[in-house]
Amino acid sequence: MSLEQINQISIELLTSSSSLEYLPALVEILQDGINSGASIGYLPPFPDSDARAYWAGVLEKVTNGSVLLWVARDAVLGVVGTVQLELMSKTNALHRAEVCKLLVHQKARRRGVARALMLELMRAAEEINRTTLVLDTREGDPSNGLYQSLGFQISGLIPAYVTNERGEFQATVIYFKLLNA
C-alpha cells in the first residue's frame, strides 16, 4: 500500500467490549514501533506473546477505567495508530494524567495520525477535567517536535534514562502541558 492510498483517519476510543477485536492490530503496531526503534520501554526482538501480554494488561486497565485507549483507523489500511491516557487515581492528583505509548505504524507516518490522536486525547482530557498532562520521550526522537508544536513544555531532561538496542544509554525529555491555562 502506498502512502497516497491512506485515507482520512478516524479516531476511536476503545471500551472494554470493543477492545478485543483490536488486539491483533495493537500487537502489530507495538511490534512495528519497537522494531523501528521507538523508545517505548521494550527492545527488539519482541515476540507476539510479549506483545499480547502487554496489551492484555492495558485492556484490563481500560476495563477498570484507569486508562483511556484510542486507535486511529484508516479506511484502507485499518488500524494505524494508538495512544493511551493513564488517569492518576491519588486523591491529590485527580486533575493529572500521563500520555503513554503514542504509536503510529511505519506505513502511516508523517500523515498527521499522531497529531490527530493527541488532539483527541487532549480534548477528552479536558472533558474529564484532567488539566495537567505529563509524558516522556527519548531525547532527539521526532516526537519531540510534535509535542512542542502541541504546546507541551519541557520540564527537564534525565540523562542515561533508557538504553537502545545497542546497549547505549540515552536521555529522556519530560514534558508537561496545562490544559485550560
C-alpha positions in Angstrom: 0.0 0.0 0.0 1.5 3.4 -0.9 1.2 6.4 1.3 -1.0 8.1 -1.3 -3.6 5.4 -0.6 -4.0 6.5 3.1 -7.5 7.9 3.5 -9.0 10.1 6.1 -8.2 8.9 9.7 -10.9 8.3 12.2 -10.1 8.2 15.9 -12.0 5.7 18.2 -12.0 5.4 22.0 -11.9 1.8 22.8 -14.2 0.3 25.5 -13.8 -3.0 27.3 -16.4 -4.5 25.0 -14.8 -3.3 21.8 -11.2 -3.8 22.7 -10.5 -7.4 22.0 -11.2 -7.2 18.2 -8.3 -4.7 18.0 -5.8 -7.0 19.7 -4.1 -8.2 16.5 -3.7 -4.7 15.2 -2.4 -3.4 18.5 0.1 -6.2 18.7 1.3 -5.3 15.2 1.6 -1.6 15.9 3.6 -2.2 19.1 6.0 -4.6 17.4 6.3 -2.2 14.4 7.2 0.6 16.8 9.8 -1.4 18.7 11.3 -2.9 15.5 11.6 0.6 14.0 13.5 2.0 17.0 10.8 3.7 19.1 11.8 4.1 22.7 8.6 2.7 24.3 10.1 0.5 27.1 11.0 -2.6 25.0 13.8 -3.7 22.7 13.7 -6.0 19.7 13.1 -8.7 19.1 9.7 -8.5 20.8 7.7 -11.7 20.3 3.9 -11.9 19.8 3.4 -13.5 23.3 5.1 -10.5 25.0 3.1 -8.0 22.9 -0.2 -9.8 23.7 0.7 -9.9 27.4 1.4 -6.1 27.3 -1.9 -5.4 25.6 -3.8 -7.7 28.0 -2.6 -5.6 30.8 -3.6 -2.4 29.1 -7.1 -3.7 28.2 -7.6 -4.7 31.8 -6.9 -1.1 32.8 -9.3 0.1 30.1 -11.9 -2.2 31.6 -11.3 -0.8 35.1 -11.3 2.8 33.9 -7.8 3.7 34.8 -6.6 4.0 31.2 -8.3 5.5 28.1 -7.1 3.9 24.9 -7.6 5.3 21.4 -6.9 3.9 18.0 -6.5 5.7 14.7 -8.2 3.8 11.8 -7.6 4.4 8.1 -10.4 3.2 5.8 -7.9 1.3 3.6 -5.1 0.3 5.9 -7.1 -0.4 9.1 -5.7 0.5 12.5 -2.6 2.6 12.0 -2.0 4.2 15.4 -2.8 4.3 19.1 -2.3 6.3 22.3 -3.2 5.9 25.9 -4.1 8.3 28.7 -3.3 6.9 32.2 -5.6 8.6 34.7 -4.0 9.3 38.1 -6.1 8.0 41.0 -4.5 9.5 44.0 -6.8 12.0 45.7 -4.3 14.8 45.3 -3.8 14.0 41.6 -7.3 13.6 40.1 -6.5 16.6 37.8 -3.5 14.8 36.3 -2.9 12.2 33.6 0.0 10.7 31.7 0.2 10.3 28.0 1.6 6.8 27.1 2.6 4.8 24.1 1.8 7.2 21.2 2.5 4.8 18.3 1.9 5.2 14.5 2.7 2.3 12.2 5.5 3.0 9.8 3.1 2.7 6.8 1.1 5.7 8.0 3.8 8.0 9.5 4.1 11.7 8.5 0.3 11.9 7.7 -1.0 13.6 10.8 -2.0 10.4 12.6 -0.1 11.2 15.8 -1.4 14.8 15.9 -5.0 13.6 15.4 -4.6 11.1 18.3 -3.0 13.7 20.6 -5.7 16.3 19.8 -8.4 13.9 20.6 -6.6 12.8 23.8 -6.3 16.5 24.9 -9.9 17.2 24.1 -11.1 14.2 26.1 -8.7 15.0 29.0 -10.3 18.5 29.2 -13.7 17.0 29.1 -13.0 14.8 32.2 -11.2 17.7 34.0 -7.6 16.3 33.6 -5.9 19.6 33.3 -2.2 18.6 33.8 -0.8 16.2 31.2 2.7 14.7 31.5 4.8 12.5 29.2 8.3 11.5 28.4 10.1 10.7 25.2 13.7 9.9 24.2 15.8 13.0 23.5 16.2 13.5 19.8 13.2 11.5 18.7 10.9 13.1 16.1 8.1 13.0 18.7 9.8 15.9 20.5 8.8 18.3 17.7 5.2 17.1 17.7 4.8 17.5 21.5 6.3 21.0 21.4 4.1 22.0 18.5 1.1 21.0 20.6 2.1 23.3 23.4 3.9 20.8 25.7 6.7 22.4 27.6 10.0 20.7 28.7 10.1 20.2 32.4 13.6 18.6 32.3 15.9 16.0 30.9 17.1 12.8 32.6 20.5 11.6 31.2 21.1 7.8 30.8 17.4 7.0 31.4 17.0 4.3 28.7 19.1 2.0 26.6 18.8 1.4 22.9 19.2 -1.9 21.1 23.0 -1.4 21.1 23.1 -1.0 24.8 23.9 2.7 24.7 22.4 5.0 27.4 20.1 7.7 26.2 18.4 10.7 27.8 14.7 11.2 28.1 12.8 14.5 28.0 10.0 15.1 30.5 7.1 17.3 29.1 4.0 18.8 30.7 1.0 20.7 29.4 -1.5 22.6 31.4 -4.9 22.5 29.7 -7.2 25.5 30.0 -4.3 27.5 31.3 
